[in-house]
Amino acid sequence: MRITAAVTETAHEPFAVRELELAEPGPDEVLVRIAGTGVCHTDLSARDARLPVPLPAVFGHEGAGVVERVGDGVLGVSPGDPVVLNYATCGSCRPCLRGNGAYCHEFFARNMSGRRPDGSSRLSAGGSVIHDSFFGQSAFASHAVVPARSAIVVDAWPGLPLEVLGPLGCGVQTGAGSVLNVLRCEAGSSIAVFGTGMVGCAAVLAARIAGCTTIIVVGRNPARLARAEALGATHALNLADGEATAAIRSLTGGAGADYSLEATGAPEVLRQAVDCLTPGGTCGLAGVPTPGTEVKLDMFGLLLGRRVVGIVEGEGVPQSFVPALIRLYRQGRLPFDQLITRYPLERINEAIDDMKAGRVTKPVLTLDVPAPAARNTATDREAVAGAGHG
């Protein structure tokens, strides 16, 4: 079928919106009409060849939309279902079976090789391959064929803003999951969040949910810092004013933060995120660096019980964690939509320029998709505790 997509032809070049051919869904695949797709810095890292993804390609990995058709053998997903898209996994390796699909043994092959696991491609132009399957979806497009396992069915309700739900599949679940699933911040604790994009701001919101009483956000953009404070950060530090470690210690009574989250991927920021910890504290690394990036850390500081843990996609079970995040959103406790600015797909390059300049936090590329029919939903009071764990 003919679709519209934003294509990266050459590294570092602007996206080109053009028509492509999309294959029909195969076994265990579904065709999704995209309502909206978040733009993430990981998309730009792939576009600019900082991640090993072949070109030409269609990126986009924060998609949401409505299922139009399903392939053979698909269970649990039907035409008309509203879905949030997620990364692809094999479902059978040890991490997958333990509910840790973000560390699937085939993660890179299924999400960054540009092809299906069997080597075939879903996208083409004039008979030439356009690489796809970016994080299982390649959602900078009007339609995407994705593994059925990657399509998380969500409840529809009147006024469902389906186009803004896509970031739940990456930026929101990464930030919130880092705090709730991995760091597991205790009530009354302190946390320093380095980065003011969607991941950092979602972490601030999750820290409030967890009951942290000192929430320090660290960044460089004054407008974004102010936005993070409006979302619940108790203090904001601008790195333009100097290194943040001493200030964080001062704000925590000289002890240091109980937890920190590095959401920028910069080694010099990771060093500060570790150095600001109290002895026995834990730093989560969620920012995506260029492969091969190295960092210098104080070994004696680590000896005093400080820990550094890498985090991919928040380590939740997306099929349960994403619906839990939606329940928190509907309760008004996770207002991530306040961080979103909508752009039509054809304005993708403008959206990226605005994001890089710090004028917006999370651009979402929208397409015209009819709202799915409302159906019975879980109550807003449904418990979310532990929903991210398998």
For each residue, the residues with C-beta under 8 A, 3 or more apart:
1: 21 22 24 143
2: 19 20 21 22
3: 19 20 21 22 141 142 143
4: 17 18 19 20 141 142 345
5: 17 18 19 20 58 123 130 138 140 141 142
6: 15 16 17 58 59 60 140 141 345 348 365
7: 15 16 17 18 20 56 57 58 125 130
8: 11 13 15 16 46 47 55 56 57 58 59
9: 13 16 55 56
10: 13 55 56
11: 8 47 48 49 55
12: 47 48 49
13: 8 9 10
14: 349
15: 6 7 8 47 140 348 349 352
16: 6 7 8 9
17: 4 5 6 7 345 346 348
18: 4 5 7 125
19: 2 3 4 5 125
20: 2 3 4 5 7 58 123 124 125 130 141
21: 1 2 3 123 124 125
22: 1 2 3 31 122 123 141 143 144 145
23: 26 120 121 122 123 124 145
24: 1 31 69 71 145
25: 29 30 31 69 70 71 74 145
26: 23 29 71 72 116 145
27: 71 72 73
28: 71 72 73 74 147 148 149
29: 25 26 70 71 74 145 146 147 148
30: 25 67 69 70 71 74 77 83 145 146 147 148 151
31: 22 24 25 67 68 69 70 143 144 145
32: 63 65 66 67 68 83 85 143 144 145 146 151
33: 65 66 67 68 142 143 367 369
34: 37 63 64 65 139 141 142 143 144 367 369
35: 64 65 66 162 163 166 366 367 369
36: 63 64 65 162 163 164 165 166 342 364 365 366 367
37: 34 60 62 63 64 139 140 141 166 345 364 365
38: 62 166 167 170 171 198 340 362 363 364 365
39: 43 60 62 348 351 352 355 362 363 364 365
40: 43 44 61 62 167 170 171 198
41: 44 45 197 265 288
42: 45 46 51 61 170 288
43: 39 40 46 47 59 60 61 134 140
44: 40 41 47 48 352 356
45: 41 42 48 50 51 288 290
46: 8 42 43 49 50 51 53 57 59 112 134
47: 8 11 12 15 43 44 59
48: 11 12 44 45
49: 11 12 46 55
50: 45 46 290 291
51: 42 45 46 112 290 291
52: 108 112 291
53: 46 57 59 112 113 114 131 134
54: 57 113 114 131
55: 8 9 10 11 49 131
56: 7 8 9 10 130 131
57: 7 8 46 53 54 114 130 131 132 134 138
58: 5 6 7 8 20 123 130 131 132 134 138 140 141
59: 6 8 43 46 47 53 134 138 140
60: 6 37 39 43 63 134 137 138 139 140 141 365
61: 40 42 43 85 87 111 134 135 136 137 138 139 169 170
62: 37 38 39 40 85 139 166 167 168 169 170 171 364
63: 32 34 36 37 60 84 85 137 139 144 166 169
64: 34 35 36 37 82 83 84 85 162 163 164 165 166 168 169
65: 32 33 34 35 36 82 83 85 144 162 369
66: 32 33 35 80 81 82 83 162 369 370 372
67: 30 31 32 33 70 77 78 79 80 81 83 151
68: 31 32 33 79 143
69: 24 25 30 31 79
70: 25 29 30 31 67 74 77 78 79 148
71: 24 25 26 27 28 29 30 74 148
72: 26 27 28
73: 27 28
74: 25 28 29 30 70 71 77 148
75: 148
76: 148 153
77: 30 67 70 74 81 83 148 151 153
78: 67 70 81
79: 67 68 69 70
80: 66 67 372 373
81: 66 67 77 78 151 153 372
82: 64 65 66 153 154 155 156 160 162 372
83: 30 32 64 65 66 67 77 151 152 153 154
84: 63 64 151 152 154 165 166 168 169 322
85: 32 61 62 63 64 65 136 137 139 144 146 150 151 152 166 169
86: 135 136 150 151 152 169 318 322
87: 61 101 102 107 110 111 135 136 150 169 170 313 318
88: 110 111 133 135 136 137 146 147 149 150
89: 96 101 104 106 107 110 149 150
90: 93 96 104 105 106 110 117
91: 96 101 149
92: 96 97
93: 90 96 97 104 105 106
94: 97 98 105
95: 98 100 101 102 103 104 105
96: 89 90 91 92 93 99 100 101 104
97: 92 93 94
98: 94 95 390
99: 96 317 389 390
100: 95 96 103 315 390
101: 87 89 91 95 96 104 317 318
102: 87 95 107 312 313 314 315
103: 95 100 107 312
104: 89 90 93 95 96 101 107 110
105: 90 93 94 95
106: 89 90 93 109 110 117
107: 87 89 102 103 104 110 111
108: 52 111 112 113
109: 106 112 113 117
110: 87 88 89 90 104 106 107 113 117 133 136
111: 61 87 88 107 108 133 134 135 136
112: 46 51 52 53 108 109 134 135
113: 53 54 108 109 110 133
114: 53 54 57 121 131 132 133 134
115: 118 119 120 121 131 132 133
116: 26 119 120 121 122 133
117: 90 106 109 110
118: 115
119: 115 116
120: 23 115 116
121: 23 114 115 116 124 129 130 131 132
122: 22 23 116 132 133 138 145
123: 5 20 21 22 23 58 129 130 131 132 138
124: 20 21 23 121 127 128 129 130
125: 7 18 19 20 21 128 130
126:
127: 124
128: 124 125
129: 121 123 124
130: 5 7 20 56 57 58 121 123 124 125
131: 53 54 55 56 57 58 114 115 121 123 134
132: 57 58 114 115 121 122 123 138
133: 88 110 111 113 114 115 116 122 136 137 138
134: 43 46 53 57 58 59 60 61 111 112 114 131 137 138
135: 61 86 87 88 111 112 170
136: 61 85 86 87 88 110 111 133 146 147 150
137: 60 61 63 85 88 133 134 144 146 150
138: 5 57 58 59 60 61 122 123 132 133 134 141 144
139: 34 37 60 61 62 63 85 144 166
140: 5 6 15 37 43 58 59 60 345 348 365
141: 3 4 5 6 20 22 34 37 58 60 138 144 345
142: 3 4 5 33 34 345 367
143: 1 3 22 31 32 33 34 68
144: 22 31 32 34 63 65 85 137 138 139 141
145: 22 23 24 25 26 29 30 31 32 122
146: 29 30 32 85 88 136 137 150 151
147: 28 29 30 88 136 150 151
148: 28 29 30 70 71 74 75 76 77 151
149: 28 88 89 91
150: 85 86 87 88 89 136 137 146 147
151: 30 32 67 77 81 83 84 85 86 146 147 148
152: 83 84 85 86 169 318 319 322 323
153: 76 77 81 82 83
154: 82 83 84 165 322 323 326
155: 82 323 326 375 376 377 378
156: 82 160 162 371 372 373 374 375 377
157: 160 330 374 377
158: 374
159: 371
160: 82 156 157 371 372 374
161: 164 165 337
162: 35 36 64 65 66 82 156 165 369 371 372
163: 35 36 64 166 342 364 366 367 369
164: 36 64 161 167 337 340 342 364
165: 36 64 84 154 161 162 168 326
166: 35 36 37 38 62 63 64 84 85 139 163 169 364
167: 38 40 62 164 170 171 172 198 336 340 362 364
168: 62 64 84 165 172 173 322 325 326 336
169: 61 62 63 64 84 85 86 87 152 166 172 173 318 322
170: 38 40 42 61 62 87 135 167 173 174 313
171: 38 40 62 167 174 175 197 198 199 202 362
172: 167 168 169 175 176 198 202 325 334 336
173: 168 169 170 176 177 202 313 314 316 318 321 322 325
174: 170 171 177 178 199 202 286 311 312 313 314
175: 171 172 178 179 198 199 200 201 202 203 204 205 206 261 263 286 314
176: 172 173 179 180 202 203 205 206 209 314 325 334
177: 173 174 180 181 182 206 311 313 314 315 316 321 388
178: 174 175 181 182 183 199 203 206 261 284 286 311 314 315
179: 175 176 182 183 184 185 191 203 206 207 209 210 259 261
180: 176 177 183 184 185 206 209 210 314 316 388
181: 177 178 184 314 315 316 321 388 389
182: 177 178 179 284 309 311 314 315
183: 178 179 180 191 259 261 282 284
184: 179 180 181 210
185: 179 180 189 191 207 210 211 212 258 259
186: 189 210 211 258
187: 210 211 212 213
188: 211 212 213
189: 185 186 210 211 212 213 214 258 259
190: 212 213 214 215 216 251 252 257 258 259
191: 179 183 185 203 207 212 214 215 216 257 258 259 260 261
192: 216 217 218 244 248 257 259 260 261 273 276
193: 200 203 204 207 215 216 217 218 228 233 260 261 263
194: 200 218 219 244 260 261 262 263 264 269 270 272 273 287
195: 199 200 218 219 261 262 263 264 269 287
196: 200 201 217 219 221 224 225 227 228 361
197: 41 171 200 201 224 263 361 362
198: 38 40 167 171 172 175 201 202 336 339 361 362
199: 171 174 175 178 195 202 203 263 286 287
200: 175 193 194 195 196 197 203 204 217 219 228 261 263
201: 175 196 197 198 204 205 227 228 231 336 339 361
202: 171 172 173 174 175 176 198 199 205 206 334 336
203: 175 176 178 179 191 193 199 200 206 207 261 263 286
204: 175 193 200 201 207 208 215 217 228 231 232 233
205: 175 176 201 202 208 209 231 232 333 334 335 336
206: 175 176 177 178 179 180 202 203 209 210 334
207: 179 185 191 193 203 204 210 212 215 232
208: 204 205 211 212 215 231 232 333
209: 176 179 180 205 206 328 333 334
210: 179 180 184 185 186 187 189 206 207
211: 185 186 187 188 189 208
212: 185 187 188 189 190 191 207 208 215 259
213: 187 188 189 190 234
214: 189 190 191 234 235 251 252 257
215: 190 191 193 204 207 208 212 232 233 234 235
216: 190 191 192 193 233 234 235 236 237 248 251 257
217: 192 193 196 200 204 225 228 229 233 235 236 237
218: 192 193 194 195 236 237 238 239 244 248 269 272
219: 194 195 196 200 224 225 228 236 237 238 239
220: 238 239 240
221: 196 224 225 358
222: 225 226 238
223: 226 227 358 359
224: 196 197 219 221 227 228 358 361
225: 196 217 219 221 222 228 229 236 237 238
226: 222 223 229 230 236
227: 196 201 223 224 230 231 338 339 361
228: 193 196 200 201 204 217 219 224 225 231 232 233 236
229: 217 225 226 232 233 234 235 236
230: 226 227
231: 201 204 205 208 227 228 335 338
232: 204 205 207 208 215 228 229
233: 193 204 215 216 217 228 229 236
234: 213 214 215 216 229
235: 214 215 216 217 229 251
236: 216 217 218 219 225 226 228 229 233
237: 216 217 218 219 225 241 244 247 248
238: 218 219 220 222 225 241
239: 218 219 220 242 243 244 269
240: 220
241: 237 238
242: 239
243: 239 246 272
244: 192 194 218 237 239 247 248 272 276
245: 248 249 272 275 276
246: 243 249 250
247: 237 244 250 251
248: 192 216 218 237 244 245 251 252 256 257 276
249: 245 246 252 254 255 256 276
250: 246 247 254
251: 190 214 216 235 247 248
252: 190 214 248 249 255 256 257 278
253:
254: 249 250
255: 249 252 278
256: 248 249 252 276 277 278 279 281
257: 190 191 192 214 216 248 252 260 276 277 278 281
258: 185 186 189 190 191 277 278 281 282
259: 179 183 185 189 190 191 192 212 277 281 282 283 284
260: 191 192 193 194 257 273 274 276 277 281 282 283 284
261: 175 178 179 183 191 192 193 194 195 200 203 273 283 284 286
262: 194 195 265 269 270 273 283 284 285 286 287
263: 175 193 194 195 197 199 200 203 286 287
264: 194 195 269 287
265: 41 262 287 288 289 290 293
266: 269 270 287 289
267: 270 271 289 293 294 295 296
268: 271 272
269: 194 195 218 239 262 264 266 272 273 287
270: 194 262 266 267 273 274 283 285 287 295 308
271: 267 268 274 275 295 296 297
272: 194 218 243 244 245 268 269 275 276
273: 192 194 260 261 262 269 270 276 277 283 285
274: 260 270 271 277 283 297 298 301 302 306 308
275: 245 271 272 298 301
276: 192 244 245 248 249 256 257 260 272 273
277: 256 257 258 259 260 273 274 281 282 283 301 306
278: 252 255 256 257 258 281
279: 256 304 305 306
280: 304 305 306
281: 256 257 258 259 260 277 278 305 306 307
282: 183 258 259 260 277 306 307 308 309
283: 259 260 261 262 270 273 274 277 306 307 308 309
284: 178 182 183 259 260 261 262 309 310 311
285: 262 270 273 308 309 310 311
286: 174 175 178 199 203 261 262 263 311 312 314
287: 194 195 199 262 263 264 265 266 269 270
288: 41 42 45 265
289: 265 266 267 293
290: 45 50 51 265 293
291: 50 51 52
292:
293: 265 267 289 290
294: 267
295: 267 270 271
296: 267 271
297: 271 274 301 302 308
298: 274 275 301 302
299: 302 303
300: 303 304
301: 274 275 277 297 298 304 306
302: 274 297 298 299 306 307 308
303: 299 300
304: 279 280 300 301
305: 279 280 281
306: 274 277 279 280 281 282 283 301 302
307: 281 282 283 302
308: 270 274 282 283 285 297 302
309: 182 282 283 284 285
310: 284 285
311: 174 177 178 182 284 285 286 314 315
312: 102 103 174 286 315
313: 87 102 170 173 174 177 316 318
314: 102 173 174 175 176 177 178 180 181 182 286 311 321 388
315: 100 102 177 178 181 182 311 312 388
316: 173 177 180 181 313 320 321 322 387 388 389
317: 99 101 320 321 388 389 390
318: 86 87 101 152 169 173 313 321 322
319: 152 322 323
320: 316 317 323 324 387 388 390
321: 173 177 181 314 316 317 318 324 325 387 388
322: 84 86 152 154 168 169 173 316 318 319 325 326
323: 152 154 155 319 320 326 327 378 387
324: 320 321 327 328 384 387 388
325: 168 172 173 176 321 322 328 329 334
326: 154 155 165 168 322 323 329 330
327: 323 324 330 331 378 380 382 384
328: 209 324 325 331 333 334 384
329: 325 326 332 333 334 335 336 337
330: 157 326 327 380
331: 327 328 334 380
332: 329 335
333: 205 208 209 328 329
334: 172 176 202 205 206 209 325 328 329 331
335: 205 231 329 332 338
336: 167 168 172 198 201 202 205 329 339 340 362
337: 161 164 329 340
338: 227 231 335
339: 198 201 227 336 361 362
340: 38 164 167 336 337 361 362 363 364
341: 351 354 360 361 362 363 364
342: 36 163 164 363 364 365 366
343: 347 348 350 351 363 364 365 366
344: 347 365 366 367
345: 4 6 17 37 140 141 142 348 365 366 367
346: 17
347: 343 344 350 351 365
348: 6 15 17 39 140 343 345 351 352 365
349: 14 15 352 353
350: 343 347 353 354
351: 39 341 343 347 348 354 355 360 363 365
352: 15 39 44 348 349 355 356 363
353: 349 350 356 357
354: 341 350 351 357 359 360 363
355: 39 351 352 358 359 360 361 362 363
356: 44 352 353
357: 353 354
358: 221 223 224 355
359: 223 354 355
360: 341 351 354 355 363
361: 196 197 198 201 224 227 339 340 341 355
362: 38 39 167 171 197 198 336 339 340 341 355
363: 38 39 340 341 342 343 351 352 354 355 360
364: 36 37 38 39 62 163 164 166 167 340 341 342 343
365: 6 36 37 38 39 60 140 342 343 344 345 347 348 351
366: 35 36 163 342 343 344 345
367: 33 34 35 36 142 163 344 345
368:
369: 33 34 35 65 66 162 163
370: 66
371: 156 159 160 162
372: 66 80 81 82 156 160 162
373: 80 156
374: 156 157 158 160 377
375: 155 156
376: 155
377: 155 156 157 374
378: 155 323 327 382
379: 382
380: 327 330 331
381:
382: 327 378 379
383: 387
384: 324 327 328 387
385:
386: 389
387: 316 320 321 323 324 383 384
388: 177 180 181 314 315 316 317 320 321 324
389: 99 181 316 317 386
390: 98 99 100 317 320
